[in-house]
């Protein structure tokens, strides 16, 4: 398979990654992936990423905090789904735990409440047992913890 992407020199790859990191948070895994796509050897990629880390362009802890905050607030994801996504990006489990712990509990609960409200609008009123199962499955698919979901479903005055 022939690559349509032209290869970059290590110096140009460093500049391009610095510009990208200045615009948005990037983790080291994403940087390595981009460097591999650009045809940079793994030894040179290590040097480039280590330089970006030293210059604080890349910080996996800062990335994890921004990722968690954005996913809870804007995408209404639960912690289960967030953990899985960060693990796929090879973020250390201690950094993931610290980022999740930094989330305001009320903000997280509001995210679940909004998820339940949005789904309940598509269901009949009053909610049947099957409707409550649909709410549970929907919220679980968004990554919320089943025990938390059940406790909120039992209190419809919070989200109905």
Secondary structure, 3 states (H helix, E strand, C coil): CCCCCCCCCHHHHHHHHHHHHHHCCCCHHHHHHHHHHCCCCHHHHHHHHHHHHHCCCCCHHHHHHHHHHHHHHCCCCCHHHHHHHHHHCCCCHHHHHHHHHCCCHHHHHHHHHHHHHHHHCCCCCCCCHHHHHHHHHHHHHCCCCHHHHHHHHCCHHHHC
